[in-house]
Amino acid sequence: NAAASKYHTFVVDGTDEVKISGDGILFGSDTAAANALDDYEEGTWTPIWDSPGTAPTVTSYASKFGNYVKIGGLVFIQCSMGATAGVSGGGTDNLTVSGLPFTASASSGTISAPTCQNWNTDANAPVTGYMNSGDAYIIMRRYTDAYEAHTTVKTNDLRTSGDSNQCKFTFMYRAA
């Protein structure tokens, strides 16, 4: 039949388990192109402390690496970064992590439990972050002074001397 020729089908005990079509990989009896897994990618990206306003200047990084996996429209990233020397400039602009491999399709994602150390003060260290639609950077957030709510980390919250501003986190978002 004509419909059967559009797929390479893997059948187990008489049941369609996986189909491969021009739209991607389909599971079970699903034939909808919108449900096909049509993209899988792994790679690396280079995170940097940044700002949409005046970016801070980092003299040198002790570590600065990221990995990602993109499955369909979902992007999973890992980040590890920290400065070996001082940070200057930036003022009171929002602190971001830029260099992400894909732009966000919608306001999405949240960092869960980042590990951050050697900041200007412990209260300035990021505790979460998020992305806005169309952005390719994460806006970092910290607790307020009363530890009751979140506020945006500012570039002047970065420590300006020594081995500093280390942060490791994972993040998931939907790509445009």
C-alpha positions, 0 to 999 in steps of 0.5 A: 500500500502507498502509505506503508511505503513512506516509512521504514517500520520496525515491528516487534511482536506484530506492533509498530514500535518505530517508524523512520520517515522523511519527517524524522523518527516516529514512535508507536502508531503515531504518523503525525509529522509534528510529532516526529523527532527530527533533530538531535545534536550534541556540542560545546559552547563557550560561556562568558560573563556578559550584559545586554548593557555595558559588559564587564571585562574579565581579565582571564578565566580559570575555566570557561566551558559548556556542553549541550544536547538538543533533542527536537526543540529542547536544549539541555546545557551544562556550564562551568566558568570562573575568573582567575583574575579581577573583573572590572566595568559593567556598573549596574547593568544586568549580569548575563551568561552569553554564548548559548548555542541557540536562541530561546523561542519563548521566555523559558527555562530556569537554572536549578541549584547553581553552585557559585562561589567566590563572589563579592559577597555570598548574597550576590551569588546567583541562585537561579536564572531565566531566558526571554524569547529571542535571547541567546543569554541567561539573565542571572538572579539572586536573593534579595538582601532579606532572602525572601525574593529574587532580584537580578544580579548586577555586573557590579555584584561580581568580585573584582579580585583574585580567583573569583565568580565561579559558577556551575549549572545546568539549564533547559530551554526551548530553542527558536 
